Amino acid sequence: MTRRSERYFVALIGLLFAAGVFYMALPQALSAFRTLDGVRAAADLSKGERPQPEDLRKLVRSRAGALIRGANAVYARELSRAYHALSFSGTTETRRSAVKAAFSASAKELRMRPLNASAWWRLAVMRARIDGRASPKGAGFLWQSVNVQPHAMTLVPIRLRAITDHWFQFTAAQREAMRDQFALAWQMDRQAVLRLAEVSRRRAVIRAGLATRPSLLAAFEAVLAPEK
């Protein structure tokens, strides 16, 4: 073999090796490209905003497809959040379908991250919407949510609504343990608690939840009935 032939041979081997590397990397590259669809919607959801339904549907298609190709806890969380947001728009049938899909996606998320308080909370909320009422099963999901992250800063005030709705589904021991959630929510976001108190049945539960904290209960009552 001449020196020129050797150079051609080495170059050919290099090209074949590069082609092989490219071929093996192509599926991962395509997968990453597909997940770009819906990135903005995922970012908005993480900030507590609600994207437009079409953007949410793009996110659902992207993350559902990615999860078929392999388990990913972040994509599972984004899929669950997207379905949750979609459950508030569209026809009755599409909302009902989104609720069931959000429940399923949250369950999948928890199989990957069992200590995710938000996913447990979403399970409770979706279970209540599926059943049309609060249930002991939903209360169990909320109990898990509080157990794994009792002091979750952004979740505590939001979770309190579900806690008030499930209050009589908890055991006496669980209700006693849940009292801290009312105190935390009042200290973190009074306006959120006061919005809940606009509904009489929730207002009664909030009073029960704050009953062992006289100073906080007094502050709550003072805001509800300010001195004239």
N, C-alpha and C positions, 0 to 999 in steps of 0.2 A: 504494500500500500504506500503510495507516495505521500509526501508531506501535505500536499494540497488535499488529497483524498482524506487524510486524517483530520484536517481542519473541518472539511465538510461533514465528516462522520460525527465529530464532536459537536458541531453546530446542530446537526440533526437530532442527536441525543438530547441536547439542551432544549430544543423546540418541543420535542415529545414530552420531556419532563414538565415544561411550562404548561403545555396543553393539558397534561394530566392533573396538575395542581389546579388549573382553572376549572376543569371539569368537576373536580371534587368540591371546589369552593362555590360553584355556581348555585346549587340549591340554597346554601346559607345566604348568599348574596340576594337571591330573589326573595327569600323569606324576609330578610331585613328590609328590602325595598317595599314589599307589600305592607309591612307594619307601619310604614310612614303614613299611610292613609289613616286619618283619624287622630294623628298626634296632637293637633290643636284641641280637638274635643276632649282628649284624655287629660290634657293640661288644664283645660277649663273645669272639668269635673273635679280634679284634685284641688282646685282653688274654691270649690263650693259653688261654682257657677253652673248654669244649665244650658248647654249648647242647643243649637237648632236640631229638630228631629232628624233631618237628613244627615247632618254631621254625626249624630249619634248612630244612625244606621250604618254609616261608613265605618265607624269605630267597631261596631258589632261584627260586621263582615270581616274586617281585618283581624280582630283578636280571635274570633271563632275559628278562622282559617289557620291562624298561627298555633292555636291550641291543638288542632288536629295533627299538626306536624310534630308537636312535642309539648310536654308540660312546662308551664312558665307561670309562676305565682303572680308576677306583675301583670301579665296579660289577662289572667283569670280575674284579678281585682278590677282591671279596667273594663272587662266584659260585664262583670256584675254591676258596676256603677252605671254603665251605659244602659243596660236593661232597666235598672231602677229608674233612671231619668226618663226613659221612654214610656214607662208605665203611667206617666202623668199626661200623656198626649195621645191624640188619635181617637179612634172609635172605641166603644166599650169592648169590642172583641179584641182589638189590637192591644188595648191596655191590659186586658185579662191575660193575653198571651205573653206580654212583656213581664207581667208579675210572675208568672210561672217560670219564665226563662231566667229572671233575676234570682229566684229562689234556687234554681238548679245551678246557676253560675256561682252563687255564693257558697253552696255546698261543695262545689268543685274547688273553689278557692280555699276553703277550710281544710280540705284534704291535703293541701300543700302547705298551708299556714294555719294550723289549728289555734294559734294564739292571736288571731286577728279579731279584735273586738268589734270592728265595724262590720265584718262579714257576719258575725253572730247576730248583731243588731239587725242587719238587713234580712237575715233569715226570719227573725221574729216579726218584723214589719210585713214582709211578704206572706208569711204564714197567716197573719191576721187578715190580710186582704184576700187571700185565697179562700179562707174559711168564712169571711164576712164578720168575724168577731174575734175577740181575744180568747186564747185557749191556754191550758196548762203547758202544752208543747211550746207555744210561743214564749210563755213565761220562762220556760227552761232555757230557751235560746238567749233570752235577755240575761238570765242569771249567769250563763257562761260568759257573755259579753262583759258584764261587770266584774266577774272573777278574774278574767285575764287582763283587763285594763280598767281598773276602777277610776283612775285619774286621767283618762285620755282627755286632753284639754279641749279639743274641738268637738269631741263626741258627747261629753257629759251633758251639756244643755240639750242637744238634739235627742239623745237617748232618753231623756227624762219624759218626753211625751209618750213614748212606748211604755215606759215604766208605769206612768199614771194610768194608761189604758189597760194594763195587765195587772194592776195592783191587787185585785181580788183573786187572781189566779196564782199568786205566790203563796207559799206556806207562811205561817206566822213567823217562823224563824227567818225566812227570806225577807219578809217585809221589814223586820227589825234591822236586818243587815243593810237593806236598801236605803234606810233613812239617811245615811251619809251622802247618797247621791243627790238628795234634795238640797242639803246644805252646800255641797260642792257647786251644784248648778246655780244656786242663789248667789254664791260668792263669785262665780265666774261670769255669769250673764243674767243679771236681774231682769232685763227686758224680755229675754226668752221665757223666763219663768212667768212673768206677768202676762205674756201673750197666752200661755197655756191656761192661766187663771181666768181668762175671759170666758171659758167654758165651765159652767157651774160644777159638773161632776169632777173635772180635773182640779178645780179650785179646792174642793173638799179633800181630795187625795193629797194635794200639796200641803194643806193644813195638817193632815195626819202625818205626812212625812216629816214635817218640821216640828211636830209636837214635843219632841224631846230636846229641842233647841229653842228655849223660850225667847232668847234675844233675837234670833233670826225670824221666829214666828211673829214676834212683835213688829219687827221691821217690815215684814211682808204685809201684815194687817194694816200698818200705818200707811203704806203706799196704796193699798186698796181703798182705804177710807181716810184720806188726809183730813187734818183739822181745818175747819173753815174759819 
